Amino acid sequence: LSTGQQDYDLLVIGGGSGGLACAKEAAQLGRKVAVVDYVEPSPQGTKWGLGGTCVNVGCIPKKLMHQAALLGGMIQDAHHYGWEVAQPIRHDW
């Protein structure tokens, strides 16, 4: 642990999608950037790294589950459109 003074051009609070995009853009413009982030463990003890709620447990995982559900329905209906799909249809995460 360094106790020395650090000089940064930008301190980004939050390592979510917006914070990381901001930090990346500033770094590409030649700025010295620090990102700080904190995640309170869930009741199950789950923690995640950078990326924030959306990437790790929110929007993107929800979209994956939604797409999987849509795909399952499409596969079940595929025979109506001339597709031959082996039965039973199985899925395993």
Secondary structure as GFF3:
##gff-version 3
##sequence-region A 1 93
A	DSSP	beta_strand	10	13	.	.	.	ID=ss1
A	DSSP	alpha_helix	17	28	.	.	.	ID=ss2
A	DSSP	beta_strand	33	36	.	.	.	ID=ss3
A	DSSP	alpha_helix	52	56	.	.	.	ID=ss4
A	DSSP	alpha_helix	59	77	.	.	.	ID=ss5
A	DSSP	three_ten_helix	78	81	.	.	.	ID=ss6
###
